Structures are given as structure tokens and as C-alpha cells.
């Protein structure tokens, strides 16, 4: 298997990620229904939306943490942006922290 096949440029949709999201949504809906004595929206479309939106928020938070770790490990904004499927400028604006120097000495390419 080539490196590209294991680590393709940019995010993509596939059956594996779809199945994982479906399982996570079902598990979160069931957990919240148990927590709230079954009064939650478990099993209905509003409950699914709520669970998926909660998962998206959690993923966004996790991505922020991982991007910070990548920058601390001296990965370039170009490489991070490529992995996220966005432009370098977008990645830098979205994930740059105040504690990071504003120079782009670790970036070979900027958009």
C-alpha cells in the first residue's frame, strides 16, 4: 500500500467513516436517553440531529487540540491545511493561537 493510500490528501467520505458516525450517534443518543430517564429525543429525527451536532462540536474541539499539537511539533500550516481540506490562509485564521509567533518561518507555502 502506498503512503498516499494510507494518508490521502484532504478529508474524504467512505463507508468506514459513515459507519463510525452512525454508531457514535446511536451510542450518544442511547446514553443521553438513559441519563435523562428516556425523556430525551432518542429514536427520533430531532434526537439524531442533536446527537450529530454534539458530535460535530466535540470533533471541532478535538481538531483544535490536534492542530495545536501539530504546530507545536513544527508542522507547517500548508500541511495542516492540506489534511483539513482547506486553504493555508483558512487554516491559519481558524486555528492560529495568540501564543504562536506570527511569522511563517515554518511554512514552505502560503495561500
SETILUM-187832 format. One record per residue: residue number from 0; residue in one letter; z, x negated, y of N, C-alpha, C, CB in turn. Coordinates in nm, 4 decimals. Atoms other than C-alpha are relative to their C-alpha. Glycine has a CB too. Layout:
<sites>
@pos=NUM	code=A	nz=Z	nx=X	ny=Y	caz=Z	cax=X	cay=Y	cz=Z	cx=X	cy=Y	cbz=Z	cbx=X	cby=Y
...
</sites>
This chain:
<sites>
@pos=0	code=X	nz=0.0000	nx=-0.0840	ny=-0.1174	caz=0.0000	cax=0.0000	cay=0.0000	cz=0.0000	cx=-0.0887	cy=0.1239	cbz=0.1213	cbx=0.0957	cby=-0.0003
@pos=1	code=X	nz=0.0084	nx=0.0801	ny=-0.1215	caz=-0.0859	cax=-0.1324	cay=0.3442	cz=0.1159	cx=0.0332	cy=0.0928	cbz=-0.1343	cbx=0.0233	cby=0.0713
@pos=2	code=X	nz=-0.1054	nx=-0.0231	ny=-0.0974	caz=0.1617	cax=-0.1675	cay=0.6272	cz=-0.0297	cx=0.1250	cy=0.0812	cbz=0.0160	cbx=-0.1211	cby=0.0921
@pos=3	code=X	nz=0.0383	nx=-0.1168	ny=-0.0782	caz=-0.0333	cax=0.0948	cay=0.8231	cz=0.0348	cx=0.1291	cy=-0.0730	cbz=-0.1491	cbx=-0.0039	cby=0.0314
@pos=4	code=X	nz=-0.0291	nx=-0.1214	ny=0.0765	caz=0.0116	cax=0.3497	cay=0.5426	cz=0.1501	cx=0.0290	cy=-0.0022	cbz=-0.0531	cbx=-0.0134	cby=-0.1436
@pos=5	code=X	nz=-0.1443	nx=-0.0201	ny=0.0009	caz=0.3875	cax=0.2974	cay=0.5360	cz=0.0540	cx=0.0281	cy=0.1387	cbz=0.0692	cbx=-0.1208	cby=-0.0583
@pos=6	code=X	nz=-0.0471	nx=-0.0151	ny=-0.1367	caz=0.4257	cax=0.2840	cay=0.9131	cz=-0.1195	cx=0.0295	cy=0.0904	cbz=0.0758	cbx=-0.1273	cby=0.0473
@pos=7	code=X	nz=0.1190	nx=-0.0325	ny=-0.0789	caz=0.1344	cax=0.4680	cay=1.0736	cz=0.0302	cx=-0.0005	cy=0.1498	cbz=-0.0554	cbx=0.1365	cby=-0.0415
@pos=8	code=X	nz=-0.0146	nx=-0.0042	ny=-0.1444	caz=0.0749	cax=0.4544	cay=1.4460	cz=0.0219	cx=0.1442	cy=0.0430	cbz=-0.1238	cbx=-0.0608	cby=0.0705
@pos=9	code=X	nz=-0.0296	nx=-0.1328	ny=-0.0508	caz=0.2352	cax=0.7560	cay=1.6063	cz=0.0492	cx=0.0965	cy=-0.1055	cbz=-0.1201	cbx=0.0560	cby=0.0644
@pos=10	code=X	nz=-0.0519	nx=-0.1004	ny=0.0929	caz=0.4061	cax=1.0554	cay=1.4514	cz=-0.1118	cx=0.0874	cy=-0.0551	cbz=0.1049	cbx=0.0870	cby=0.0687
@pos=11	code=X	nz=0.0979	nx=-0.0907	ny=0.0590	caz=0.2216	cax=1.2963	cay=1.2236	cz=0.0717	cx=0.1045	cy=-0.0839	cbz=-0.1028	cbx=-0.0776	cby=-0.0857
@pos=12	code=X	nz=-0.0534	nx=-0.1076	ny=0.0825	caz=0.2784	cax=1.6160	cay=1.0280	cz=-0.0443	cx=-0.0197	cy=-0.1432	cbz=-0.0450	cbx=0.1375	cby=0.0522
@pos=13	code=X	nz=0.0366	nx=0.0034	ny=0.1409	caz=0.2874	cax=1.6213	cay=0.6488	cz=0.0916	cx=0.0929	cy=-0.0776	cbz=0.0076	cbx=-0.1438	cby=-0.0560
@pos=14	code=X	nz=-0.0785	nx=-0.0904	ny=0.0833	caz=0.4283	cax=1.8220	cay=0.3601	cz=0.1443	cx=-0.0459	cy=-0.0152	cbz=-0.0637	cbx=0.0132	cby=-0.1362
@pos=15	code=X	nz=-0.1357	nx=0.0523	ny=0.0169	caz=0.7300	cax=1.5937	cay=0.3199	cz=0.0867	cx=0.0341	cy=0.1205	cbz=-0.0031	cbx=-0.1521	cby=-0.0214
@pos=16	code=X	nz=-0.0811	nx=-0.0302	ny=-0.1187	caz=0.8489	cax=1.6319	cay=0.6809	cz=0.0183	cx=0.1504	cy=0.0159	cbz=-0.0650	cbx=-0.0590	cby=0.1267
@pos=17	code=X	nz=-0.0117	nx=-0.1452	ny=-0.0074	caz=0.7786	cax=2.0060	cay=0.6692	cz=0.1082	cx=0.0513	cy=-0.0944	cbz=-0.1341	cbx=0.0659	cby=-0.0329
@pos=18	code=X	nz=-0.1005	nx=-0.0417	ny=0.0987	caz=0.9893	cax=2.0466	cay=0.3547	cz=0.1409	cx=-0.0403	cy=0.0442	cbz=-0.0316	cbx=-0.0615	cby=-0.1378
@pos=19	code=X	nz=-0.1307	nx=0.0470	ny=-0.0463	caz=1.2731	cax=1.8405	cay=0.5017	cz=0.0505	cx=0.0880	cy=0.1139	cbz=-0.0080	cbx=-0.1474	cby=0.0456
@pos=20	code=X	nz=-0.0397	nx=-0.0872	ny=-0.1113	caz=1.2759	cax=2.0506	cay=0.8197	cz=0.0398	cx=0.1378	cy=-0.0513	cbz=-0.1144	cbx=0.0126	cby=0.1025
@pos=21	code=X	nz=-0.0334	nx=-0.1318	ny=0.0557	caz=1.2717	cax=2.3752	cay=0.6197	cz=0.1359	cx=-0.0035	cy=-0.0691	cbz=-0.1088	cbx=0.0461	cby=-0.0995
@pos=22	code=X	nz=-0.1300	nx=0.0138	ny=0.0675	caz=1.5629	cax=2.2529	cay=0.4075	cz=0.1132	cx=-0.0146	cy=0.1015	cbz=-0.0012	cbx=-0.1213	cby=-0.0952
@pos=23	code=X	nz=-0.1031	nx=0.0200	ny=-0.1016	caz=1.7572	cax=2.1391	cay=0.7139	cz=0.0288	cx=0.1298	cy=0.0747	cbz=-0.0425	cbx=-0.1094	cby=0.0986
@pos=24	code=X	nz=-0.0187	nx=-0.1284	ny=-0.0699	caz=1.7001	cax=2.4710	cay=0.8907	cz=0.0790	cx=0.0965	cy=-0.0862	cbz=-0.1358	cbx=0.0624	cby=0.0377
@pos=25	code=X	nz=-0.0703	nx=-0.0909	ny=0.0913	caz=1.8144	cax=2.6685	cay=0.5858	cz=0.1463	cx=-0.0415	cy=-0.0162	cbz=-0.0698	cbx=0.0028	cby=-0.1376
@pos=26	code=X	nz=-0.1372	nx=0.0494	ny=0.0163	caz=2.1215	cax=2.4482	cay=0.5398	cz=0.0831	cx=0.0258	cy=0.1253	cbz=-0.0007	cbx=-0.1500	cby=-0.0325
@pos=27	code=X	nz=-0.0735	nx=-0.0225	ny=-0.1241	caz=2.2208	cax=2.4717	cay=0.9059	cz=0.0281	cx=0.1483	cy=0.0207	cbz=-0.0779	cbx=-0.0560	cby=0.1191
@pos=28	code=X	nz=-0.0206	nx=-0.1447	ny=-0.0124	caz=2.1723	cax=2.8499	cay=0.9111	cz=0.1114	cx=0.0469	cy=-0.0924	cbz=-0.1298	cbx=0.0761	cby=-0.0313
@pos=29	code=X	nz=-0.1029	nx=-0.0388	ny=0.0962	caz=2.3850	cax=2.8885	cay=0.5976	cz=0.1370	cx=-0.0511	cy=0.0439	cbz=-0.0345	cbx=-0.0534	cby=-0.1399
@pos=30	code=X	nz=-0.1263	nx=0.0585	ny=-0.0458	caz=2.6542	cax=2.6552	cay=0.7355	cz=0.0574	cx=0.0804	cy=0.1165	cbz=-0.0204	cbx=-0.1471	cby=0.0418
@pos=31	code=X	nz=-0.0481	nx=-0.0741	ny=-0.1165	caz=2.6752	cax=2.8428	cay=1.0630	cz=0.0407	cx=0.1422	cy=-0.0364	cbz=-0.1071	cbx=0.0031	cby=0.1082
@pos=32	code=X	nz=-0.0388	nx=-0.1339	ny=0.0461	caz=2.6851	cax=3.1784	cay=0.8859	cz=0.1377	cx=-0.0050	cy=-0.0653	cbz=-0.1047	cbx=0.0566	cby=-0.0994
@pos=33	code=X	nz=-0.1320	nx=0.0165	ny=0.0638	caz=2.9779	cax=3.0525	cay=0.6772	cz=0.1080	cx=-0.0235	cy=0.1044	cbz=-0.0021	cbx=-0.1172	cby=-0.1003
@pos=34	code=X	nz=-0.0968	nx=0.0298	ny=-0.1060	caz=3.1527	cax=2.9173	cay=0.9872	cz=0.0399	cx=0.1238	cy=0.0787	cbz=-0.0567	cbx=-0.1036	cby=0.0944
@pos=35	code=X	nz=-0.0223	nx=-0.1176	ny=-0.0845	caz=3.1195	cax=3.2491	cay=1.1686	cz=0.0182	cx=0.1275	cy=-0.0817	cbz=-0.1160	cbx=0.0174	cby=0.0961
@pos=36	code=X	nz=-0.0267	nx=-0.1160	ny=0.0834	caz=3.2022	cax=3.4780	cay=0.8787	cz=-0.1207	cx=0.0879	cy=-0.0246	cbz=0.1064	cbx=0.0809	cby=0.0612
@pos=37	code=X	nz=0.1212	nx=-0.0760	ny=0.0275	caz=2.8417	cax=3.5818	cay=0.8283	cz=-0.0503	cx=0.0793	cy=0.1187	cbz=0.0236	cbx=0.0922	cby=-0.1136
@pos=38	code=X	nz=0.0428	nx=-0.0745	ny=-0.1179	caz=2.8130	cax=3.7221	cay=1.1823	cz=-0.1131	cx=-0.0675	cy=0.0753	cbz=0.1159	cbx=0.0198	cby=0.0921
@pos=39	code=X	nz=0.1093	nx=0.0712	ny=-0.0644	caz=2.5562	cax=3.4625	cay=1.2815	cz=-0.1319	cx=0.0665	cy=-0.0364	cbz=-0.0007	cbx=-0.1492	cby=-0.0407
@pos=40	code=X	nz=0.1320	nx=-0.0554	ny=0.0250	caz=2.1840	cax=3.5350	cay=1.2711	cz=-0.0626	cx=-0.0543	cy=-0.1279	cbz=-0.0905	cbx=-0.0284	cby=0.1170
@pos=41	code=X	nz=0.0536	nx=0.0583	ny=0.1231	caz=2.1479	cax=3.3781	cay=0.9248	cz=-0.0930	cx=0.0988	cy=-0.0680	cbz=0.1139	cbx=-0.0411	cby=-0.0957
@pos=42	code=X	nz=0.0937	nx=-0.0832	ny=0.0730	caz=1.8465	cax=3.5088	cay=0.7403	cz=-0.0983	cx=0.0755	cy=0.0866	cbz=0.0741	cbx=0.0955	cby=-0.0820
@pos=43	code=X	nz=0.0988	nx=-0.0666	ny=-0.0842	caz=1.6646	cax=3.6473	cay=1.0426	cz=-0.0741	cx=-0.1018	cy=0.0853	cbz=0.0669	cbx=0.1058	cby=0.0890
@pos=44	code=X	nz=0.0880	nx=0.0906	ny=-0.0752	caz=1.3980	cax=3.5010	cay=1.2644	cz=0.0720	cx=-0.0614	cy=0.1207	cbz=-0.1258	cbx=0.0753	cby=0.0469
@pos=45	code=X	nz=-0.0746	nx=0.0548	ny=-0.1138	caz=1.6343	cax=3.4573	cay=1.5634	cz=0.0922	cx=-0.1120	cy=-0.0480	cbz=0.0822	cbx=0.1114	cby=0.0713
@pos=46	code=X	nz=-0.0828	nx=0.1056	ny=0.0580	caz=1.8699	cax=3.2588	cay=1.3414	cz=-0.0812	cx=-0.1252	cy=-0.0301	cbz=0.0673	cbx=0.0498	cby=-0.1271
@pos=47	code=X	nz=0.0874	nx=0.1150	ny=0.0268	caz=1.5796	cax=3.0376	cay=1.2341	cz=-0.0341	cx=-0.0731	cy=0.1285	cbz=-0.1289	cbx=0.0450	cby=-0.0703
@pos=48	code=X	nz=0.0325	nx=0.0622	ny=-0.1296	caz=1.4794	cax=2.9780	cay=1.5959	cz=0.1197	cx=-0.0786	cy=0.0513	cbz=-0.0426	cbx=0.1072	cby=0.1041
@pos=49	code=X	nz=-0.1217	nx=0.0660	ny=-0.0475	caz=1.8383	cax=2.8948	cay=1.6889	cz=0.0269	cx=-0.1283	cy=-0.0771	cbz=0.1198	cbx=0.0941	cby=-0.0119
@pos=50	code=X	nz=-0.0242	nx=0.1189	ny=0.0824	caz=1.8775	cax=2.6536	cay=1.3973	cz=-0.1020	cx=-0.1096	cy=0.0286	cbz=-0.0036	cbx=0.0369	cby=-0.1485
@pos=51	code=X	nz=0.1034	nx=0.1002	ny=-0.0282	caz=1.5447	cax=2.4806	cay=1.4652	cz=0.0186	cx=-0.0614	cy=0.1386	cbz=-0.1395	cbx=0.0627	cby=-0.0110
@pos=52	code=X	nz=-0.0239	nx=0.0533	ny=-0.1342	caz=1.6251	cax=2.4484	cay=1.8359	cz=0.1198	cx=-0.0949	cy=-0.0003	cbz=0.0232	cbx=0.1148	cby=0.1004
@pos=53	code=X	nz=-0.1165	nx=0.0888	ny=0.0117	caz=1.9641	cax=2.2989	cay=1.7469	cz=-0.0386	cx=-0.1314	cy=-0.0660	cbz=0.1121	cbx=0.0681	cby=-0.0801
@pos=54	code=X	nz=0.0467	nx=0.1223	ny=0.0667	caz=1.7973	cax=2.0527	cay=1.5098	cz=-0.0845	cx=-0.0853	cy=0.0945	cbz=-0.0813	cbx=0.0352	cby=-0.1260
@pos=55	code=X	nz=0.0822	nx=0.0744	ny=-0.0961	caz=1.5455	cax=1.9593	cay=1.7803	cz=0.0883	cx=-0.0735	cy=0.1007	cbz=-0.0970	cbx=0.0953	cby=0.0737
@pos=56	code=X	nz=-0.0922	nx=0.0660	ny=-0.0934	caz=1.8298	cax=1.8869	cay=2.0242	cz=0.0679	cx=-0.1199	cy=-0.0641	cbz=0.1056	cbx=0.0989	cby=0.0495
@pos=57	code=X	nz=-0.0656	nx=0.1097	ny=0.0715	caz=2.0044	cax=1.6747	cay=1.7626	cz=-0.0978	cx=-0.1157	cy=-0.0204	cbz=0.0549	cbx=0.0487	cby=-0.1363
@pos=58	code=X	nz=0.1016	nx=0.1045	ny=0.0165	caz=1.6796	cax=1.4853	cay=1.6914	cz=-0.0261	cx=-0.0723	cy=0.1321	cbz=-0.1310	cbx=0.0604	cby=-0.0539
@pos=59	code=X	nz=0.0213	nx=0.0624	ny=-0.1310	caz=1.6234	cax=1.4256	cay=2.0640	cz=0.1116	cx=-0.0990	cy=0.0320	cbz=-0.0084	cbx=0.1072	cby=0.1100
@pos=60	code=X	nz=-0.1146	nx=0.0881	ny=-0.0235	caz=1.9727	cax=1.2782	cay=2.0919	cz=-0.0090	cx=-0.1245	cy=-0.0875	cbz=0.1320	cbx=0.0744	cby=-0.0271
@pos=61	code=X	nz=0.0107	nx=0.1128	ny=0.0929	caz=1.9166	cax=1.0613	cay=1.7855	cz=-0.1127	cx=-0.0954	cy=0.0419	cbz=-0.0243	cbx=0.0512	cby=-0.1435
@pos=62	code=X	nz=0.1101	nx=0.0849	ny=-0.0470	caz=1.5816	cax=0.9363	cay=1.9185	cz=0.0455	cx=-0.0844	cy=0.1190	cbz=-0.1228	cbx=0.0863	cby=0.0389
@pos=63	code=X	nz=-0.0521	nx=0.0765	ny=-0.1148	caz=1.7530	cax=0.8351	cay=2.2446	cz=0.0817	cx=-0.1194	cy=-0.0465	cbz=0.0860	cbx=0.0899	cby=0.0906
@pos=64	code=X	nz=-0.0840	nx=0.1084	ny=0.0527	caz=2.0053	cax=0.6297	cay=2.0483	cz=-0.0841	cx=-0.1080	cy=-0.0673	cbz=0.1025	cbx=0.0554	cby=-0.0994
@pos=65	code=X	nz=0.0842	nx=0.0960	ny=0.0716	caz=1.7388	cax=0.4669	cay=1.8315	cz=-0.0873	cx=-0.0787	cy=0.0973	cbz=-0.0879	cbx=0.0721	cby=-0.1036
@pos=66	code=X	nz=0.0794	nx=0.0716	ny=-0.1010	caz=1.5210	cax=0.3820	cay=2.1336	cz=0.0875	cx=-0.1040	cy=0.0696	cbz=-0.0602	cbx=0.0992	cby=0.1043
@pos=67	code=X	nz=-0.0921	nx=0.0963	ny=-0.0613	caz=1.8238	cax=0.2171	cay=2.2956	cz=0.0208	cx=-0.1191	cy=-0.0930	cbz=0.1359	cbx=0.0671	cby=0.0327
@pos=68	code=X	nz=-0.0154	nx=0.1092	ny=0.0969	caz=1.8803	cax=0.0161	cay=1.9775	cz=-0.1263	cx=-0.0857	cy=-0.0067	cbz=0.0329	cbx=0.0562	cby=-0.1396
@pos=69	code=X	nz=0.1255	nx=0.0752	ny=0.0048	caz=1.5122	cax=-0.0813	cay=1.9701	cz=-0.0141	cx=-0.0903	cy=0.1220	cbz=-0.1197	cbx=0.0958	cby=-0.0089
@pos=70	code=X	nz=0.0074	nx=0.0822	ny=-0.1207	caz=1.5257	cax=-0.2032	cay=2.3303	cz=0.1000	cx=-0.1153	cy=-0.0064	cbz=0.0258	cbx=0.0856	cby=0.1248
@pos=71	code=X	nz=-0.0997	nx=0.1071	ny=0.0147	caz=1.8455	cax=-0.3973	cay=2.2573	cz=-0.0474	cx=-0.1062	cy=-0.0973	cbz=0.1339	cbx=0.0572	cby=-0.0470
@pos=72	code=X	nz=0.0570	nx=0.0948	ny=0.0961	caz=1.6569	cax=-0.5583	cay=1.9687	cz=-0.1289	cx=-0.0626	cy=0.0552	cbz=-0.0282	cbx=0.0704	cby=-0.1347
@pos=73	code=X	nz=0.1116	nx=0.0598	ny=-0.0736	caz=1.3874	cax=-0.6544	cay=2.2255	cz=-0.1372	cx=0.0487	cy=-0.0443	cbz=0.0054	cbx=-0.1479	cby=-0.0139
@pos=74	code=X	nz=0.1305	nx=-0.0604	ny=0.0268	caz=1.1110	cax=-0.4224	cay=2.1037	cz=-0.0593	cx=0.0435	cy=0.1331	cbz=0.0116	cbx=0.1214	cby=-0.0994
@pos=75	code=X	nz=0.0661	nx=-0.0330	ny=-0.1259	caz=0.8550	cax=-0.3578	cay=2.3748	cz=-0.0117	cx=0.1510	cy=0.0182	cbz=-0.1384	cbx=-0.0644	cby=0.0059
@pos=76	code=X	nz=0.0236	nx=-0.1406	ny=-0.0293	caz=0.8061	cax=-0.0260	cay=2.5497	cz=-0.1318	cx=0.0448	cy=-0.0615	cbz=-0.0003	cbx=0.0246	cby=0.1516
@pos=77	code=X	nz=0.1291	nx=-0.0335	ny=0.0614	caz=0.4486	cax=-0.0361	cay=2.4202	cz=0.0184	cx=0.0384	cy=-0.1466	cbz=-0.0981	cbx=-0.1187	cby=0.0118
@pos=78	code=X	nz=-0.0221	nx=-0.0292	ny=0.1421	caz=0.5645	cax=-0.0488	cay=2.0568	cz=0.0797	cx=0.1282	cy=-0.0200	cbz=0.0722	cbx=-0.1160	cby=-0.0669
@pos=79	code=X	nz=-0.0808	nx=-0.1220	ny=0.0088	caz=0.8254	cax=0.2218	cay=2.1126	cz=-0.0866	cx=0.1216	cy=0.0313	cbz=0.1213	cbx=-0.0067	cby=0.0969
@pos=80	code=X	nz=0.0871	nx=-0.1113	ny=-0.0383	caz=0.5730	cax=0.4455	cay=2.2873	cz=-0.1000	cx=0.0328	cy=-0.1108	cbz=-0.0746	cbx=-0.0331	cby=0.1297
@pos=81	code=X	nz=0.0946	nx=-0.0204	ny=0.1098	caz=0.3238	cax=0.3968	cay=2.0056	cz=0.0666	cx=0.0744	cy=-0.1155	cbz=-0.0559	cbx=-0.1348	cby=-0.0489
@pos=82	code=X	nz=-0.0730	nx=-0.0669	ny=0.1080	caz=0.5854	cax=0.5008	cay=1.7482	cz=0.0309	cx=0.1456	cy=0.0349	cbz=0.1302	cbx=-0.0750	cby=-0.0304
@pos=83	code=X	nz=-0.0301	nx=-0.1355	ny=-0.0454	caz=0.6692	cax=0.8087	cay=1.9571	cz=-0.1262	cx=0.0842	cy=0.0220	cbz=0.0803	cbx=-0.0057	cby=0.1283
@pos=84	code=X	nz=0.1241	nx=-0.0720	ny=-0.0257	caz=0.3049	cax=0.9000	cay=2.0135	cz=-0.0162	cx=0.0415	cy=0.1454	cbz=-0.0069	cbx=0.1213	cby=-0.0873
@pos=85	code=X	nz=0.0095	nx=-0.0273	ny=-0.1437	caz=0.3330	cax=0.8875	cay=2.3937	cz=-0.0481	cx=-0.1260	cy=0.0704	cbz=0.1372	cbx=0.0473	cby=0.0583
@pos=86	code=X	nz=0.0387	nx=0.1187	ny=-0.0759	caz=0.2209	cax=0.6540	cay=2.6693	cz=0.1218	cx=-0.0872	cy=0.0253	cbz=-0.0667	cbx=0.0392	cby=0.1333
@pos=87	code=X	nz=-0.1076	nx=0.0927	ny=-0.0331	caz=0.4249	cax=0.3494	cay=2.7583	cz=0.0775	cx=0.0495	cy=0.1217	cbz=-0.0561	cbx=-0.1407	cby=0.0259
@pos=88	code=X	nz=-0.0640	nx=-0.0508	ny=-0.1213	caz=0.4945	cax=0.4983	cay=3.1002	cz=0.0918	cx=0.1171	cy=-0.0317	cbz=-0.1055	cbx=0.0422	cby=0.1026
@pos=89	code=X	nz=-0.0824	nx=-0.1156	ny=0.0365	caz=0.6215	cax=0.8230	cay=2.9490	cz=0.1259	cx=-0.0451	cy=-0.0744	cbz=-0.0810	cbx=0.0990	cby=-0.0870
@pos=90	code=X	nz=-0.1152	nx=0.0479	ny=0.0769	caz=0.8484	cax=0.6413	cay=2.7020	cz=0.1011	cx=-0.0677	cy=0.0918	cbz=-0.0452	cbx=-0.0975	cby=-0.1106
@pos=91	code=X	nz=-0.0901	nx=0.0721	ny=-0.0909	caz=0.9909	cax=0.4183	cay=2.9728	cz=0.0737	cx=0.0973	cy=0.0923	cbz=-0.0790	cbx=-0.1030	cby=0.0838
@pos=92	code=X	nz=-0.0635	nx=-0.0973	ny=-0.0894	caz=1.0554	cax=0.7110	cay=3.2087	cz=0.1007	cx=0.0874	cy=-0.0739	cbz=-0.1057	cbx=0.0878	cby=0.0661
@pos=93	code=X	nz=-0.0853	nx=-0.0915	ny=0.0761	caz=1.2085	cax=0.9278	cay=2.9370	cz=0.1250	cx=-0.0684	cy=-0.0546	cbz=-0.0787	cbx=0.0607	cby=-0.1144
@pos=94	code=X	nz=-0.1081	nx=0.0632	ny=0.0750	caz=1.4280	cax=0.6710	cay=2.7628	cz=0.0637	cx=-0.1210	cy=0.0668	cbz=-0.0505	cbx=-0.0405	cby=-0.1314
@pos=95	code=X	nz=-0.0573	nx=0.1168	ny=-0.0659	caz=1.4986	cax=0.3888	cay=3.0082	cz=0.1415	cx=0.0319	cy=0.0478	cbz=-0.0886	cbx=-0.0452	cby=0.1184
@pos=96	code=X	nz=-0.1379	nx=-0.0199	ny=-0.0447	caz=1.8693	cax=0.3483	cay=3.0799	cz=0.0244	cx=-0.0807	cy=0.1261	cbz=0.1009	cbx=-0.0400	cby=-0.1104
@pos=97	code=X	nz=-0.0318	nx=0.0691	ny=-0.1245	caz=2.0265	cax=0.2369	cay=3.4051	cz=0.0456	cx=-0.1430	cy=-0.0230	cbz=0.1066	cbx=0.0755	cby=0.0750
@pos=98	code=X	nz=-0.0527	nx=0.1339	ny=0.0263	caz=2.1754	cax=-0.0694	cay=3.2367	cz=-0.1092	cx=-0.0998	cy=-0.0369	cbz=0.1025	cbx=0.0060	cby=-0.1110
@pos=99	code=X	nz=0.1089	nx=0.0889	ny=0.0400	caz=1.8367	cax=-0.2098	cay=3.1387	cz=-0.0688	cx=-0.0575	cy=0.1230	cbz=-0.1017	cbx=0.0746	cby=-0.0883
@pos=100	code=X	nz=0.0723	nx=0.0592	ny=-0.1131	caz=1.6635	cax=-0.4553	cay=3.3732	cz=-0.1340	cx=0.0698	cy=0.0190	cbz=-0.0212	cbx=-0.1516	cby=-0.0217
@pos=101	code=X	nz=0.1235	nx=-0.0708	ny=-0.0282	caz=1.3609	cax=-0.3042	cay=3.5448	cz=-0.1238	cx=-0.0836	cy=-0.0277	cbz=-0.0010	cbx=0.0452	cby=0.1423
@pos=102	code=X	nz=0.1174	nx=0.0819	ny=0.0269	caz=1.1332	cax=-0.5982	cay=3.4658	cz=-0.0574	cx=0.0308	cy=-0.1360	cbz=0.0341	cbx=-0.1472	cby=0.0098
@pos=103	code=X	nz=0.0669	nx=-0.0291	ny=0.1276	caz=0.8801	cax=-0.5626	cay=3.1867	cz=-0.0343	cx=-0.1292	cy=-0.0716	cbz=-0.1279	cbx=0.0840	cby=0.0223
@pos=104	code=X	nz=0.0270	nx=0.1303	ny=0.0602	caz=0.9074	cax=-0.9202	cay=3.0587	cz=-0.0170	cx=0.0091	cy=-0.1502	cbz=0.1111	cbx=-0.0965	cby=0.0326
@pos=105	code=X	nz=0.0132	nx=-0.0142	ny=0.1442	caz=0.9291	cax=-0.7909	cay=2.7010	cz=-0.1168	cx=0.0895	cy=-0.0390	cbz=0.1278	cbx=0.0548	cby=-0.0580
@pos=106	code=X	nz=0.1139	nx=-0.0878	ny=0.0274	caz=0.6175	cax=-0.5742	cay=2.7322	cz=-0.1301	cx=-0.0768	cy=0.0154	cbz=0.0011	cbx=0.1224	cby=0.0936
@pos=107	code=X	nz=0.1312	nx=0.0619	ny=-0.0066	caz=0.2776	cax=-0.7093	cay=2.6479	cz=-0.0992	cx=0.0921	cy=0.0691	cbz=-0.0494	cbx=-0.0359	cby=-0.1398
@pos=108	code=X	nz=0.0934	nx=-0.0977	ny=-0.0532	caz=0.1018	cax=-0.3881	cay=2.7516	cz=0.0796	cx=0.1092	cy=0.0697	cbz=-0.0904	cbx=0.0589	cby=-0.1121
@pos=109	code=X	nz=-0.0611	nx=-0.1140	ny=-0.0662	caz=0.2000	cax=-0.1241	cay=3.0060	cz=-0.1078	cx=0.0989	cy=0.0345	cbz=0.0777	cbx=-0.0426	cby=0.1256
@pos=110	code=X	nz=0.0943	nx=-0.1077	ny=-0.0360	caz=0.0320	cax=0.2095	cay=3.0686	cz=0.0423	cx=0.0646	cy=0.1292	cbz=-0.0089	cbx=0.1059	cby=-0.1113
</sites>
